[in-house]
Amino acid sequence: MANIGKVLATIKAVITRLVFACHGIIAIWQVTVFKDSLEYWYLASPILLLIFEGVFTLTIKENQEWKWFCPSVFIYLGLVVPAIWLLELHKVDLRLQKKTNITYIETEIPIPGATKIPTDMWVTLIEQFLMLTLIVGRWLLPKGDLTRDQLSQLLLVYIGTAADIIEFFDSFKDEKVATEKVLVLLTLAIWSWSLVQFTVVLTATKSRKTRGTANRSDMNTSTACCCSIEVCAIIMNIALQDAPFLAFRLLIIAHYKIINYMNIFFTCKNTLVILLQIYRLYVLHLERVDEGNSGSVYKKKRKHKSNDRKEREKKQRDIKSKKNKRRHEIGETSISVISDPRRQDRVESGRIRF
């Protein structure tokens, strides 16, 4: 069974890298067609690095993925992102030509059995499949040190991140943004910067705490480590995605006066997300301070239970001492009554008279 699992992991790793390479080749092919120049095939040079990385991972590392950094995803982004830059800039040139009433010929690529696909559709498909390929590729790649629970949560985080990035790319739908080359370059730069987070493998999943039989030191170490990972994930998400997205939308609203429903909505959304993430950091800080001052929750419960047990034992001792004292007093009274010769007859008759 172990050999079968290793073979399946190897096959999935090879398939993932082949998908990365194929998508990159399609993107570069579109660039050569739109630019009408074969010299852009030099953009496919990262495929050689992808092949070397795959051989190194499958042989020397024995199919074990890197712990914190995913080089295959990084190389894939280096293969596709420059091609998307050239395609988007080509679209800007076409819009500017249309705006200045310069005649141009829009390239349409025929596909057997399908209608001709225009330029905008090709670029959109390449951009959309980039996000899908990142998610599916991370799913197929060997999970390495990640557990299945951590991998599932990481994929869900990727889906949410991909949706936000796609929404950010919708800024090109606004004609003022699409025809302003500075805004297009800024959008592409922020979009490329946000994709860096897919190369880092971080998950906020906290490992399950051990039961009462585990050592307290192990629990404290695990909790501190998990908190540090979650803090890094939150800070990275703010720095790579939410903060740049918010800054861009505030720029186009305040400076370029591009005010519409979508810009206002996503500005409020990014602001709210950043505030919630800052609040989460504050909560994590309070948790660590409480743990440092009073110990873990497990330790508090044990301390509380021991205090309750001590109080119950003290009450039982008090009750026993009162009973013993009462019995002692009753015994002394009986002895004194029986030792009095004048009352002995009364005691024998079964009644004591005073």
SEDRENDO-174224 format. One line per 2 residues: number of its first residue (from 1); their letters; for each residue x, y, z of C-alpha. Coordinates in nm, 3 decimals. Example, Ala and Ser with C-alpha at 12.3 -4.5 7.8 and 13.67 -1.06 7.14 Angstrom:
% residues 2
1 = as = 1.230,-0.450,0.780 | 1.367,-0.106,0.714;
END
This chain:
% residues 354
1 = ma = 0.000,0.000,0.000 | 0.284,0.239,0.077;
3 = ni = 0.434,0.183,-0.268 | 0.097,0.242,-0.436;
5 = gk = 0.052,0.568,-0.245 | 0.401,0.681,-0.345;
7 = vl = 0.333,0.602,-0.711 | 0.002,0.793,-0.704;
9 = at = 0.171,1.093,-0.541 | 0.439,1.089,-0.811;
11 = ik = 0.179,1.074,-1.089 | -0.016,1.365,-0.939;
13 = av = 0.302,1.572,-0.902 | 0.393,1.510,-1.269;
15 = it = 0.039,1.589,-1.391 | 0.033,1.914,-1.192;
17 = rl = 0.357,2.037,-1.344 | 0.240,1.939,-1.691;
19 = vf = -0.078,2.144,-1.639 | 0.133,2.438,-1.523;
21 = ac = 0.352,2.412,-1.832 | 0.059,2.373,-2.075;
23 = hg = -0.123,2.675,-1.939 | 0.194,2.882,-1.962;
25 = ii = 0.254,2.771,-2.321 | -0.103,2.868,-2.418;
27 = ai = -0.060,3.213,-2.263 | 0.271,3.271,-2.440;
29 = wq = 0.127,3.143,-2.767 | -0.146,3.406,-2.746;
31 = vt = 0.117,3.674,-2.688 | 0.307,3.569,-3.001;
33 = vf = -0.016,3.572,-3.202 | -0.137,3.911,-3.078;
35 = kd = 0.206,4.070,-3.112 | 0.268,3.888,-3.440;
37 = sl = 0.622,3.803,-3.336 | 0.785,3.472,-3.249;
39 = ey = 1.049,3.635,-3.031 | 0.812,3.626,-2.733;
41 = wy = 0.867,3.252,-2.704 | 1.162,3.335,-2.479;
43 = la = 0.901,3.379,-2.207 | 0.873,2.999,-2.201;
45 = sp = 1.223,2.963,-2.052 | 1.087,2.906,-1.695;
47 = il = 0.960,2.568,-1.818 | 1.320,2.446,-1.796;
49 = ll = 1.328,2.551,-1.430 | 0.996,2.376,-1.375;
51 = if = 1.136,2.053,-1.519 | 1.450,2.079,-1.303;
53 = eg = 1.241,2.150,-0.993 | 1.016,1.852,-1.065;
55 = vf = 1.310,1.614,-1.110 | 1.476,1.745,-0.793;
57 = tl = 1.155,1.708,-0.589 | 1.075,1.358,-0.717;
59 = ti = 1.426,1.219,-0.680 | 1.636,1.393,-0.417;
61 = ke = 1.348,1.503,-0.192 | 1.164,1.175,-0.261;
63 = nq = 0.838,1.343,-0.360 | 0.826,1.555,-0.044;
65 = ew = 0.709,1.907,-0.111 | 0.882,2.205,0.045;
67 = kw = 0.756,2.299,0.390 | 0.686,2.672,0.375;
69 = fc = 0.751,2.765,0.013 | 0.617,2.605,-0.306;
71 = ps = 0.875,2.659,-0.585 | 0.662,2.493,-0.854;
73 = vf = 0.386,2.752,-0.804 | 0.642,3.033,-0.803;
75 = iy = 0.789,2.914,-1.135 | 0.438,2.876,-1.278;
77 = lg = 0.356,3.235,-1.187 | 0.683,3.347,-1.343;
79 = lv = 0.572,3.169,-1.659 | 0.214,3.303,-1.687;
81 = vp = 0.213,3.645,-1.521 | 0.447,3.818,-1.774;
83 = ai = 0.233,3.682,-2.058 | -0.083,3.823,-1.895;
85 = wl = 0.091,4.160,-1.855 | 0.164,4.170,-2.227;
87 = le = -0.191,4.065,-2.314 | -0.349,4.330,-2.092;
89 = lh = -0.118,4.600,-2.226 | -0.211,4.486,-2.577;
91 = kv = -0.578,4.537,-2.486 | -0.498,4.887,-2.360;
93 = dl = -0.333,4.971,-2.691 | -0.641,4.849,-2.877;
95 = rl = -0.868,5.063,-2.658 | -0.650,5.370,-2.708;
97 = qk = -0.649,5.310,-3.083 | -1.027,5.283,-3.080;
99 = kt = -1.052,5.599,-2.869 | -0.839,5.797,-3.116;
101 = ni = -1.029,5.648,-3.414 | -0.726,5.469,-3.552;
103 = ty = -0.815,5.169,-3.760 | -0.688,4.835,-3.636;
105 = ie = -0.749,4.469,-3.694 | -0.854,4.264,-3.391;
107 = te = -0.701,3.921,-3.384 | -0.936,3.625,-3.367;
109 = ip = -0.798,3.278,-3.321 | -0.993,2.994,-3.486;
111 = ip = -1.035,2.670,-3.291 | -1.155,2.353,-3.469;
113 = ga = -1.521,2.290,-3.393 | -1.573,2.628,-3.227;
115 = tk = -1.640,2.985,-3.322 | -1.364,3.241,-3.336;
117 = ip = -1.259,3.366,-2.992 | -1.191,3.741,-2.969;
119 = td = -0.896,3.895,-2.790 | -1.084,3.994,-2.475;
121 = mw = -1.225,3.643,-2.433 | -0.880,3.485,-2.468;
123 = vt = -0.730,3.711,-2.203 | -1.022,3.651,-1.967;
125 = li = -0.995,3.273,-2.008 | -0.623,3.276,-1.938;
127 = eq = -0.671,3.489,-1.626 | -0.961,3.281,-1.494;
129 = fl = -0.783,2.952,-1.555 | -0.479,3.089,-1.372;
131 = ml = -0.675,3.098,-1.047 | -0.837,2.759,-1.109;
133 = tl = -0.502,2.602,-1.193 | -0.347,2.738,-0.873;
135 = iv = -0.621,2.585,-0.658 | -0.635,2.248,-0.835;
137 = gr = -0.256,2.231,-0.854 | -0.220,2.288,-0.480;
139 = wl = -0.477,2.011,-0.426 | -0.292,1.762,-0.646;
141 = lp = 0.057,1.841,-0.520 | 0.180,1.625,-0.229;
143 = kg = 0.066,1.784,0.095 | 0.406,1.741,0.264;
145 = dl = 0.385,1.818,0.638 | 0.027,1.943,0.609;
147 = tr = -0.248,1.723,0.748 | -0.563,1.658,0.547;
149 = dq = -0.754,1.899,0.770 | -0.496,2.173,0.715;
151 = ls = -0.489,2.112,0.340 | -0.870,2.134,0.314;
153 = ql = -0.873,2.463,0.504 | -0.587,2.595,0.291;
155 = ll = -0.782,2.516,-0.027 | -1.089,2.695,0.109;
157 = vy = -0.873,2.998,0.188 | -0.735,2.984,-0.167;
159 = ig = -1.087,2.984,-0.313 | -1.183,3.294,-0.115;
161 = ta = -0.857,3.466,-0.207 | -0.901,3.381,-0.575;
163 = ad = -1.253,3.524,-0.572 | -1.127,3.853,-0.427;
165 = ii = -0.847,3.875,-0.684 | -1.090,3.811,-0.969;
167 = ef = -1.317,4.083,-0.832 | -1.021,4.318,-0.824;
169 = fd = -0.951,4.244,-1.190 | -1.305,4.360,-1.269;
171 = sf = -1.169,4.712,-1.232 | -1.083,4.687,-1.603;
173 = kd = -1.455,4.685,-1.680 | -1.465,5.055,-1.600;
175 = ek = -1.385,5.248,-1.915 | -1.193,5.519,-1.728;
177 = va = -0.964,5.260,-1.570 | -0.927,5.055,-1.888;
179 = te = -0.817,5.354,-2.095 | -0.579,5.499,-1.834;
181 = kv = -0.246,5.324,-1.881 | -0.113,5.428,-1.540;
183 = lv = -0.411,5.267,-1.367 | -0.373,4.955,-1.580;
185 = ll = -0.007,4.922,-1.484 | -0.090,4.983,-1.118;
187 = tl = -0.368,4.723,-1.130 | -0.139,4.465,-1.286;
189 = ai = 0.133,4.538,-1.029 | -0.103,4.497,-0.733;
191 = ws = -0.256,4.186,-0.890 | 0.089,4.031,-0.938;
193 = ws = 0.185,4.122,-0.581 | -0.127,3.950,-0.445;
195 = lv = -0.040,3.626,-0.626 | 0.278,3.589,-0.417;
197 = qf = 0.069,3.454,-0.129 | -0.002,3.138,-0.328;
199 = tv = 0.366,3.047,-0.313 | 0.370,3.048,0.068;
201 = vl = 0.211,2.752,0.244 | 0.063,2.882,0.565;
203 = ta = -0.248,2.761,0.740 | -0.425,2.895,1.047;
205 = tk = -0.537,2.551,1.152 | -0.457,2.492,1.515;
207 = sr = -0.341,2.147,1.612 | -0.571,1.966,1.849;
209 = kt = -0.465,2.000,2.208 | -0.357,1.684,2.382;
211 = rg = -0.567,1.532,2.659 | -0.488,1.532,3.030;
213 = ta = -0.223,1.264,2.988 | -0.005,1.493,2.774;
215 = nr = 0.271,1.711,2.907 | 0.185,2.071,2.976;
217 = sd = 0.505,2.193,2.816 | 0.409,2.026,2.488;
219 = mn = 0.071,2.194,2.498 | 0.219,2.537,2.561;
221 = ts = 0.475,2.493,2.280 | 0.206,2.379,2.035;
223 = ta = -0.022,2.669,2.121 | 0.255,2.928,2.086;
225 = cc = 0.364,2.782,1.752 | 0.008,2.780,1.616;
227 = cs = -0.050,3.137,1.728 | 0.266,3.251,1.551;
229 = ie = 0.160,3.077,1.228 | -0.186,3.235,1.243;
231 = vc = -0.040,3.579,1.309 | 0.196,3.543,1.011;
233 = ai = -0.094,3.434,0.789 | -0.306,3.734,0.891;
235 = im = -0.022,3.984,0.843 | 0.067,3.834,0.506;
237 = ni = -0.295,3.852,0.391 | -0.320,4.219,0.490;
239 = al = 0.013,4.315,0.330 | -0.030,4.120,0.006;
241 = qd = -0.399,4.162,-0.064 | -0.639,4.369,0.145;
243 = ap = -0.421,4.675,0.209 | -0.306,4.719,-0.156;
245 = fl = -0.662,4.659,-0.283 | -0.798,4.920,-0.043;
247 = af = -0.528,5.173,-0.133 | -0.599,5.130,-0.505;
249 = rl = -0.974,5.175,-0.467 | -0.928,5.482,-0.246;
251 = li = -0.696,5.623,-0.512 | -0.941,5.583,-0.800;
253 = ia = -1.223,5.725,-0.586 | -1.038,6.022,-0.434;
255 = hy = -0.796,6.118,-0.713 | -0.952,5.995,-1.036;
257 = ki = -1.313,6.056,-0.921 | -1.427,5.712,-1.041;
259 = in = -1.723,5.671,-0.808 | -1.968,5.392,-0.866;
261 = ym = -2.150,5.127,-0.669 | -1.886,4.854,-0.715;
263 = ni = -1.595,5.072,-0.608 | -1.774,5.191,-0.295;
265 = ff = -1.889,4.840,-0.205 | -1.546,4.679,-0.241;
267 = tc = -1.381,4.970,-0.059 | -1.611,4.912,0.237;
269 = kn = -1.550,4.538,0.211 | -1.170,4.572,0.219;
271 = tl = -1.192,4.815,0.509 | -1.412,4.578,0.707;
273 = vi = -1.186,4.281,0.637 | -0.878,4.472,0.755;
275 = ll = -1.056,4.580,1.074 | -1.166,4.224,1.146;
277 = qi = -0.815,4.094,1.090 | -0.672,4.358,1.325;
279 = yr = -0.934,4.259,1.581 | -0.830,3.896,1.538;
281 = ly = -0.468,3.991,1.606 | -0.582,4.171,1.922;
283 = vl = -0.771,3.860,2.038 | -0.468,3.640,1.978;
285 = hl = -0.254,3.883,2.177 | -0.496,3.871,2.470;
287 = er = -0.500,3.491,2.460 | -0.122,3.474,2.479;
289 = vd = -0.111,3.729,2.762 | -0.368,3.530,2.961;
291 = eg = -0.178,3.209,2.903 | 0.145,3.373,3.016;
293 = ns = -0.011,3.510,3.336 | -0.246,3.236,3.447;
295 = gs = -0.144,2.930,3.246 | -0.347,2.734,3.000;
297 = vy = -0.720,2.669,3.023 | -0.646,2.310,3.118;
299 = kk = -0.431,2.429,3.408 | -0.701,2.670,3.526;
301 = kr = -0.961,2.394,3.529 | -0.735,2.166,3.729;
303 = kh = -0.662,2.445,3.978 | -1.032,2.520,4.014;
305 = ks = -1.114,2.153,4.069 | -0.839,2.115,4.332;
307 = nd = -0.971,2.420,4.522 | -1.322,2.276,4.523;
309 = rk = -1.192,1.941,4.650 | -0.999,2.112,4.931;
311 = er = -1.307,2.306,5.038 | -1.517,1.989,5.046;
313 = ek = -1.253,1.809,5.253 | -1.237,2.101,5.497;
315 = kq = -1.614,2.099,5.539 | -1.612,1.724,5.602;
317 = rd = -1.339,1.765,5.867 | -1.540,2.040,6.037;
319 = ik = -1.851,1.823,6.043 | -1.658,1.528,6.186;
321 = sk = -1.496,1.743,6.455 | -1.837,1.881,6.561;
323 = kn = -1.981,1.529,6.582 | -1.686,1.407,6.791;
325 = kr = -1.716,1.706,7.023 | -2.088,1.645,7.069;
327 = rh = -2.033,1.277,7.144 | -1.762,1.367,7.395;
329 = ei = -1.993,1.609,7.578 | -2.273,1.351,7.591;
331 = ge = -2.031,1.091,7.733 | -1.915,1.326,8.011;
333 = ts = -2.274,1.404,8.107 | -2.363,1.037,8.134;
335 = is = -2.062,0.962,8.351 | -2.135,1.251,8.587;
337 = vi = -2.497,1.146,8.624 | -2.413,0.786,8.698;
339 = sd = -2.138,0.881,8.949 | -2.382,1.090,9.163;
341 = pr = -2.523,0.855,9.437 | -2.829,1.072,9.486;
343 = rq = -2.930,1.041,9.120 | -2.840,0.679,9.068;
345 = dr = -3.185,0.560,9.174 | -3.344,0.798,8.928;
347 = ve = -3.119,0.674,8.649 | -3.206,0.317,8.725;
349 = sg = -3.575,0.397,8.706 | -3.511,0.522,8.354;
351 = ri = -3.572,0.890,8.419 | -3.354,1.170,8.559;
353 = rf = -3.520,1.438,8.761 | -3.359,1.771,8.847;
END
